[in-house]
Amino acid sequence: MTSPTGNLPNLPGNHWTQFLAHLFLILVAWTVFIKYLFPVAFAVANGEPWTTYIYWDLWPVAHLWLAWALLARPRYTRALAIGMSVVEILIITTLFTRFLADPEWSIWRANWFVNKVFVLAAFFMVLGTALFRPEVLKARS
């Protein structure tokens, strides 16, 4: 049976996993803007090398993969959700502990901090879902 929109089957938790997937898609777009587009525009506008303010990483790609997995639900979705959540939560809380011990509230660090607050919240939701409602991450048939 399909959902009222006709595009995805009515599986347990389908609306919740769709919400999480779309949340991660928004976070990917936001992260790309905060970490890449805004710093490049700022550097270029100030006559600096375009890479001056970029902190390179591939987290947006990983978050995009998780968003896709939440929608497509391959067999490994729950393991991916748990593994990526645990790793991200540990990394972010470690970075927060170091940052908050001696915070520097520049525009760059404030952008980073706000972004990480939302990413951390999203991963707590994914981890909670994977642990307490594993049936919603069950593979599609």
QUIMO-V884284 format. One line per field, one symbol per residue. phi: phi as a letter, one per 30 degrees, with the letter a starting at -180 (. if undefined). burial: b if it has 16 or more other ideal C-beta (glycine too) atoms within 10 Angstrom, else e. A space follows every 10 residues. Layout:
phi=???
burial=???
This chain:
phi=.cdedicbdd ceiedddded ddeddddddd ddddcbdddd dddddciced cecdcdacee ddddddeddd ddhdededdd dddddddddd ddddddeddd dadbcdeddd eeddeddddd dddddddedd dcbdddcddd d
burial=eeeeeeeeee bebbeebbeb bebbbebbeb beebbbebbb eebeeeeeee eebeeeeebb ebbbebbebb bebeeebbeb bbebbeebbe eeeeeeeeee eeeeeeebee bbbebbeebb ebbeebbebb eeeeebbeee e
